[in-house]
């Protein structure tokens, strides 16, 4: 059977053709540039609508060390929830659009190998979710949760909770797996080999999740980052074992995030 990662690129020169480089660059641009601009724009709109000082709201969002108004935290979480929803929605649409060839090819692969992938993908997804949960529980007894994790929980329990849930269980798993697994492995596997694709994918996945966590204590920061590195490693393994079928990691990522949402609203996380 033809390997999904070795298909010849389209000769279509249109800027709208499937293009994993464009998908990857668009993801970076939206998540780290446009997303930053959006949070200021949304904060301005919310501050105006609620007669709140714009700078005070920004302090509450960033939990500024210079001091912030605790009463503005719920509004700050709402701003972050709306911003995350818009950012991930844009990312989801653009990444899926520019990787639509792989999305279709991998779906066709699932159909062709349904007797194998039909049970392998769900089993790997459930195993990943269970192991990731155990790792999370273990490290929660050693170090406090990362800022990224705490912020997600805070937003989910705010007025923007439903928007954050959609991002968490749909937009993020699809967009992140298409970028961190499909794009990276497709673009780099034949050039640097599978081993280095693992390394690149793991680092690219883990570090953005730790950007919001200050390195006040290097040891603590490293321990907090381990669950992200281990999750990324397992997702790379699942992707590899499925012969580079992206639906395997999307489902695993979704299962894990669904469990996280259940635990948040169940008051156990």
N, C-alpha and C positions, 0 to 999 in steps of 0.2 A: 504493500500500500504506500502511496506517496506521502511523504512527511509533510505535515502542514506548514513547517517552518521553511521549507525549501522551494516554495512556489515562486515562479518567475514574476517579477514586478510587471505591472501593467504598462503598456506603451502609451497609454492615454496621457497626454501632457496637460490636461485640464487641472487647474488648482483645486478642483473639487474631487479629483480622483482619490481613491483610498491611498493613504500615505501615512505610515507609522511615524515618520520623523515629524510630520506636521502635528499628528495627534499628541506626541510626546511634548513638543515645544508648546503647543496650545495649552496642555495641562499645566505646565510650569508657569506659563504666562498668566493663566486665569487664577490658579491657586495662590501664587505668590506676589503677583503685581495687581491684577484687576481685583482680586479679593481684598487686598489692602485698601485700594481706592474705595471699594464698595462699602467697607465697614465705616469709613469716614462719612460717606454719602448717607448711608442708612442712619447713622448716629445723628447726623444733622437733621434729617427728616423727623426722627423720633424726638429729638430735643425740642424742635420747634413745635411739634404737635402736642407735646406734654409740658410746654413752658418750663423746660429744664435747661440750665446752662450747658452749652455744648462741651466745654472743656471739663466740667464736672462729670458729665456722662462718660467722656473718654477715659477719665481717671478710674471710674467705676468698672469700665470694661477691661482695662489693663490691670486693675487692682494696684494702682500706683503706690510705690513705696513712700511717696510724699504725702500720702493720705487720700482717702476717697470717702464719699458719702455712702454708707452702707445701705441707706434707703433706696439708692439708685441701682443697686445690684440687679434686682429683678428686671428693670428696664434695660440694663446692660446685657443681660442674658437674652432678652428678646431681640435686641439689636444683633447679637452674635448669631442667634438662631435664624433670623431672616437673611442675614448675610451669607451664612453657610448654605442655606437652601438655594439662594440665587447662584452662588458660586458653584456648588456641586451640580445644580441643574444645567448650567452652561457647560461645565466640564463633561458631564454625562452625554449631552447632546453632541458636542463636537468630537469627543473621543470615539463614541460609537460610530458617528458619521465617517470619520477618517479611518476606522478599522473595520468597516462593515464587511469587507471581503473576508477577513479572518473570522468575524462573527458568524458569517454564513458558512464558510468552509468548516469551521469547528462544529457547527450544528449538524451539517451533513455528515461529519465524521461520527458524531454521537449516534445518528440514525444508522449508519453503516456498521458501527461496532456496538450496537445496543445490547447485544447479549453479554458483552464484557463491561462496557462503560455503564450500562443500565444498573448494575449493582456496585461496580467499583467506585464511581463518583459519589453516590450517597454514603457508602461505607467510609471513604476517605474524609468526606465532609463531616460526618458524625465523629470520627476519630479525632480529627483536627480540633473540632469544637470542644470535645472532652479534655484533650491534652492542654489546649490553650487555657481552658478554665482552671485546670489544676495548677498550671504555671502561674496564672494570675493570683490564685488563692495563696500559693506558696510565697510569692514575692510581696503580697500585701501584708504578710506577717513580718516581713523583714524591713521593708521601706515603705514610706507613704506613696500613694498613687501619684503618677505624673500629673503635671498641670493639664495636659491634653485630656487625660481620663477624667479628671475632676471637672473640667469645663464642660465636657460632653454631658456628664451626669447633671450638672447644674442647669444646662440649657434644656435638657429633657424634662426636668421637673419644673420648668418655667412655663410661661404662657406660649412660648415658641416650641414646646415639646413635640407636638405632632409634626411640625416641619423637620425637626431634628431626627425624628424617628424615620421619616421617609429618606432623608439623606443617609442615615446609618445603615438601613437594611436594603436599600435599592441603589441609590446613586453612587455612594462611596465604593461598595464592593465591585460594581461593574466597571466604573471608571478606573479605579486603582488597579484592578487585576489586568485590565486591558493595557494599562501603561506600564506597571511594574513587572508584569510577567510577559504578556504577549509582545509588546513593543520592544522591550529590552532584549528578550531572548531572540526575537526575530531579527533584530538589527545587529546583534553582536555575536550570536552563537557561531556562525561560520567564520567570523573574524578572530575571535579570542577564545572560543571554546565554551562548553557548558559550565565548567568550574568557575570561570570569571563572570559568566552571566549570573550565577548564584551570588557571587560577591557583590556585583554591581546592584542586582535586584534587592538584595538584603539591605545594603546600606541606603539605597535610594528610598526604600520603604520605611525603614526605621527612623532615620534622622529627622525627616519632616515632622514625625509624630512627637519628637522630643525638643523641637525648636522653642516651644513656649515654656519649657521647663528650665529655669535658671540653673547655671552650674555653680551654685554656692558651695557645694561640696561635690567634688569630682566623683568620689566613691559612691555616694548616694545616687548621683545622676547616672552613672554607669549601671548600677543595679536596677534603677527604674527603666533603663532602656533595654535590658535583657529580654523581657517578655516580647517586645516588638521585634528584636532581632531573631528570637526563636520562632515567633509566628511567621516572619518572612521566610526563614529557612524551611519551615514545614510547608508553606505554600509553594515555594520553589520545588520542593520534593514532590508534592502532589501534582504540580504541573508537569514535571519530568516523567513521573510514573504513568500519567495519562497519555503519554506521547504528545505532550505540548498542546493539550486540548484546554482552552481557556474556561470552558464551562465547569471543569473540575474545581478550579480555584475560586471562581465566582460563587459557586454553591457553598463551598467550604467557608468562604468569607461571610456570606450571607447568614449561614447557620450560626456562626460564631457571634455575629452582631445581633441576630435575633435573640439569642440567649442572653446577651448583655442587656438588651432592652427589657427583656422579661425580668431580669434580676434587678434592674434599676427601679422599675415600677413595682416590683415585689418587695422593695426595701432591703434587699440582701447584698447589694454591691456597694 
